[in-house]
Every structure is written in C-alpha cells, then in structure tokens.
Amino acid sequence: MLITRYDPAELSAAFGIDMSSEHGFGLGAGWGRVLPGGASLPHQHDETEMFVIVSGSGELVVDGKSIPAAPGTVARFEPFETHVVRNTGADDLVFFDMYWRDPAEAVAASSVHRRRFDERPVFVFSTPATPNGDLHLGHLSGPYFGADVFVRFQRLNGVEAWHLTGSDDYQSYVVDRAAADGRSPAEVAAHFGAEIAATLELLDIVPDQFIKTDADDTYRADLQRFFSRVVASGSVDVVAAPALFDPETGEYLYEGRVAGRCPGCGAGTAGNICEQCGEPNLCVDLADPRLKRTDASPRVGEIGRFSLPLHEFRKDIASHHSLGRVPARLRELANRVFGRDRLDLPITHPAAWGVPPAETAVDGQVIWVWPEMAYGFLHGIEVLGRRLGRPWRAASPEQDWKIVHFFGYDNSFYHSLLYPVLYKLAYPGWEPDIDYHVNEFYLLHNEKFSTSRKHAIWGKQAVRPGNVDAMRFHLARTRPEGRRTNFSPAEYNSTLRDTLIGSWQRWLHDLGTRVREGYGGAAPDAGVWTPEHTAFLARLAARRSAVTTSLGQDGFSLNQAAAELDGIVADAVRFGELERAVTGIDLWRDEARTAIALELAAAQLLARCALPVMPRFAARLAAALGIAPTKSWPHTVELVAPGTSIDLAVDFFPADGVLEESNVR
C-alpha cells in the first residue's frame, strides 16, 4: 500500500500555482494548491490528466468552457486541452493531480474538432483594410485569402465560423490621400471602402460582416464607451511626453508623416511601427527623423496624451499567449518588446479625423486608430449578431467566444500585444481565447508591394472570372508564410499552364477519355484488387489526412495545402501510368477497372479537398464526376458510385487566364 497526504511544506511554484510531486504510483502524481484569487497559467500537454478537488471552491476552464469545482469534483483532461484551475473562494483550493501518457489517445485528440471549435462560435478576423486605395495581390494573398479558406474549411467540418473584416476608416493615411485627391476623408473612406469590398468579391472572398466604421451609426459612441472603460481601469492616464512637430507649421507628426531609422533594428521605418522587426516606436525615438513631406528635421516638443504603460503587462501577455495558437514569431516579438525598461505608449493623438475620447482631459485629440481596432473587432461581432438574431454584445464579451486573427507581420504588435492588454483593462473578467495567424510580406519582383510607389499588381487588374481558381491556387502555393515570398506574372503563368492545365486538366481529360472508351462514359465498379491498388488507396488516405491537417486550426498552412492537392494529382498520374500497361488485356480486365475506379476516387477526393481553396474548380469537377456538391469534409476516400455518368471533357482552367505583365503594372 502507498499513502500520500497533503503537506503544504512540500509545495513549490509550478504553472503559476503551488504543486508537489509524489512518487511510486506508477504514473505522474502530486498535490496542487491555488491561493484565493489565484489561477494556474493556461497550458496544454500530451498527457492525459486528472484532478480530484479535495477542498476549497473555484472553477476549471477547459478550452474556454467553465465548470464549477468543489470538493468531490473529478475532472479528466484529454491530451492538448488547454486548461486552467482558478480559486474563486476565500480558502485554499486543494486538489490531487494524476497524469500519464497514452500515445494513441494523444493522436486521437489531435482531430479537426480539437479545442472545442465545433461547440462554440468562431469569429475569424482579417485586419480591416486602410481605405486610402484599392487592394493589390500583396494584400489579397495575406489576411483576406487566409481567413476565407479557414472559414470555408471550418464550416465543412460543422463549425459555426464567420469571416469579419471591414475598412479602417479613421487611419491617418486616409487624410493624406484625401489631401492629395482634393476630397474629404469621409469621401475617400467611403469610395475606397466600396472598392475594397468589390475587389475581395472578385477573388470569391465575401466576408460575413464588412464594417465601414465611419458609416456605422452606433460605432462612435460605443467606441467612446470602450475607451472610457480602459481609462477607468486606472492604468491609463494623460502623460506629458516628448513628441515630434513640423518646425514650420507646428503640425504633430506620427505614422506616415515622419520617417527615420528604427530604434530597435536600425532599419528605415515610418513612425509608430517598424515593418522590418515589428517593434513599435514612439516617433521621438527614431534615429535621424525626417518629415516625409519636406525631408526637414522635425522639432521636438512636449504634449499630453492618454498613455498606456505597456511594460507593466508582461506576465499578462505571457499568460494570454499560453491560451491559444501563438506562433513562435509572435512570442519572440513579445520578448523583445518587453525587454525594454519602459514602454509608455500614447493611445490618443492630435488629429481632426477620427473619434475623440469622451474624456475632456485632452483637447483636439482622437483615439488612435490601432487601439480603436481592438474595439472594432468586438463591434463587428455585435453587428453580426444582430443580423443573425444572436445575443452577442461588444460590451460583454463571452468567455466561450473563439477569436481567430489573420494579419501581416507588421501588425503583429497591435494584434498580439496591445489588444489583449486593452481587453484586460476594459473587461477584467474576460480572458479572450485568440488564435493568431501571421503572414510576412509578399514581394513583387523581389521588392515590397507599395501603393505609394505604384509598385503593385492590383486585384482588379489581375483577377478575372476565368482565372479565379488559378489565382487562388497560386496565391496558396506562394503565400508568404513564415518567410517573404515573391510574386511574378511569369511564375503565375507557369502555375496555370504547367501545373493546372498541363498536369491537373490533362490528367482529368485523359481519365475521362479512358472512362468513355473503356466503360461507356460511366464509372466502373472495382473488381479484383492488387497490392498496388491497396497501396494507392492508402496513399490517397494519407493525402486526405495531410490536407486536413494543413487546413486545420492548429497547423493551418495554405502552402502545404496547395502542395498536398498537387500531390493527389501527381500520385494519380503516376499510378495511372503504371497501371496502363494491362489496359485492353482481357486476362486483367477486372484489375484494370479497379485501377480506373481508384483514379476516379482520386478525382473525387480532389474535388472535395480543393473546395476551401478553389471553390469554383471543386464545384465544376464534382459536376463532371456526377457527384453531389460537397457539403461536408471527407473523412475517408470513397469510390465513385458504379454507373455514375462521367464527363471530364471540361476546360477547368481556361488558357486565357494568363497575366500579361505589361497590362498589370
């Protein structure tokens, strides 16, 4: 017999609470204690774990779901479930902990329904676009396309997921464009907001909610209330600090109106954020600052602005980053930013365009558009809820909400560091469960896409009804995930001509011809199977699993998804070439029809798995195979029903979808 008794003297700090280790039980075991008002850090691991609550009271939060915890409560956590134990009572919460590894259970737990995606609303945000111009392929390849595919895949798996975005109307860059065009900022925002929505639709990206902030009747007042909650937290106050000004006009300088070298990495940068290293700057700390308009040296003065002492929230951000999907790139950025002694971040700026705070402590200032966006996401959820008849409120965010952000690396600081702090101040009882998906810069001829330098291929120039699928596939294939990648019309044309037409369409046409000539245009039933047949079926099953993983919430990668879709075709082409040796030999006709049935199964799998990435192609291929439109994600590889009419003599990818570089620059 082995006996253990709770002894507070044996406890030591672990996971943000007090834990001990007990040996001899044949599995991991120990005692845990959470002090009143305390909580463990969010964490997940490959072990199965069990808590037995012995004394005290509190709650267990598992992937956003809260369960009361009291003496006698026994909780079993599956592998990789994010869990927190919190003490909500006046006495210590004590529990006994047991944990063990079960590899089979760990593999089963890594399904597409992990982290309760199929049990709660999933709000997928792509960063609202700045309406100072239309969208180019650099924009489209990143947050908008990523969020669109993500939502399509989740819905095929039974998840209630919505894509939300909009136009970020109160950006300072809108004012600059308005001055250049001789129009008002409101006119510029309205015009380009509409153009942006139209360009997204060209690429079959139609968000479920598109917010134009300046046109929303309730937005300004609700934003002010959110900001007032942040101020009321006591962490934000008006602080007088140095700032930059135009030496001639006295104009306050920030964002794109000033440039210099980043105080962190030394690269050239505009004010407030460095696109190279992702770190914020305060403009006044730029090395060799210059006015963008005149190249003159700015004057340093002092001004009072509402300021947030971001450096005080390092532990809060670490806890937040333990809750959802946070790529190492973002955690490394947080480590650099919080390596500073102080970061007092102004969150209001002098400007005439924008929403002023309700507080009168500053005059002539507006809520900075980036902190504003933190509220804007919640506002989008509320507006979507009104349309759907759901009781979602921006002023009372729910713990069960799952939020997913898609954004470019240059916006990483705002999304993954600033916004969680603002949420903590405005809603101290809410722990937002957010996944982050970040892309790097997409280059054009190895230089950054640039609206101001007119170095861009615009969406409306590049995307046409006949090349939507080809463009989506090429963007998926070359999208800048974890590294900067390059777009060139020549490479896109090669993808269209060599891969989609020369490989995919050629295989499908050839397969259709063989079905027509050998089986009267109807899918044959499988006959006798050879070991090569079963190996090919297993190969298709592996491809299905790989596409599933690459489109899932944990390992989302359009680069990998495109490679696996192309792999289905490559596998089928190779298999068909090898099996063709016995075509027409009467002795092996039963084996030959099994091979054809398996190639049709590969085509059917391609139609189903391509749907999130290439919806038009997937629908055309399904129709050509005589199968119903795909409504759910495939869980197995299936043969096409024998006797189904097959007509693959379709131009799935029109050859006129090529890009002529001279016409799109």
Salt bridges, closest charged atoms under 4 A:
ASP18 OD2 - ARG33 NH2 2.89
ASP46 OD2 - ARG101 NE 2.78
GLU47 OE1 - HIS45 ND1 3.24
GLU47 OE2 - ARG101 NH2 3.63
GLU49 OE1 - HIS45 NE2 2.95
GLU49 OE1 - HIS83 NE2 3.00
GLU59 OE2 - ARG86 NH1 2.62
GLU78 OE2 - ARG76 NH1 2.75
GLU105 OE2 - ARG76 NH2 2.98
ASP118 OD2 - HIS113 ND1 3.50
GLU119 OE1 - ARG116 NE 2.94
ASP134 OD2 - LYS460 NZ 2.53
ASP148 OD2 - ARG152 NE 2.90
ASP148 OD2 - ARG472 NH2 2.76
GLU160 OE1 - ARG390 NH2 3.17
ASP176 OD1 - ARG257 NH2 3.17
ASP181 OD2 - ARG177 NE 2.77
ASP181 OD2 - ARG183 NH2 3.40
GLU195 OE1 - LYS460 NZ 3.03
ASP204 OD2 - ARG616 NE 2.76
ASP208 OD1 - ARG155 NH2 2.88
ASP216 OD2 - HIS379 NE2 3.08
ASP222 OD1 - ARG225 NH2 2.40
ASP246 OD2 - ARG293 NH2 2.52
GLU251 OE2 - ARG257 NH1 3.27
GLU275 OE1 - LYS448 NZ 3.83
GLU279 OE2 - ARG336 NH1 2.91
GLU279 OE1 - ARG340 NH2 2.94
ASP288 OD2 - ARG261 NH2 2.66
ASP316 OD1 - LYS424 NZ 3.43
GLU332 OE2 - ARG336 NE 2.69
ASP344 OD2 - ARG342 NE 2.91
GLU382 OE2 - ARG386 NH2 3.21
ASP400 OD1 - ARG116 NH1 2.91
GLU431 OE2 - ARG86 NH2 2.34
ASP433 OD2 - ARG120 NH2 2.95
ASP433 OD1 - LYS402 NZ 2.68
ASP435 OD1 - ARG115 NH1 2.87
ASP435 OD1 - LYS402 NZ 2.69
GLU440 OE2 - ARG329 NE 2.82
GLU447 OE1 - ARG453 NH1 3.70
ASP469 OD2 - ARG620 NH2 3.11
GLU481 OE2 - ARG479 NH1 3.08
ASP510 OD2 - ARG514 NE 2.95
ASP510 OD2 - ARG580 NH2 2.80
ASP554 OD2 - ARG114 NE 2.76
ASP554 OD1 - ARG115 NH2 2.71
GLU564 OE1 - ARG543 NH1 2.75
ASP566 OD2 - ARG477 NH2 3.75
ASP571 OD2 - ARG539 NE 3.18
ASP571 OD2 - ARG543 NE 2.76
GLU579 OE1 - HIS533 NE2 3.16
ASP586 OD1 - ARG589 NH1 2.78
ASP590 OD1 - ARG593 NE 3.13
GLU599 OE2 - ARG514 NH1 2.69
GLU638 OE1 - ARG608 NH1 3.41
GLU661 OE2 - HIS445 NE2 2.62
GLU661 OE2 - ARG665 NH1 3.95
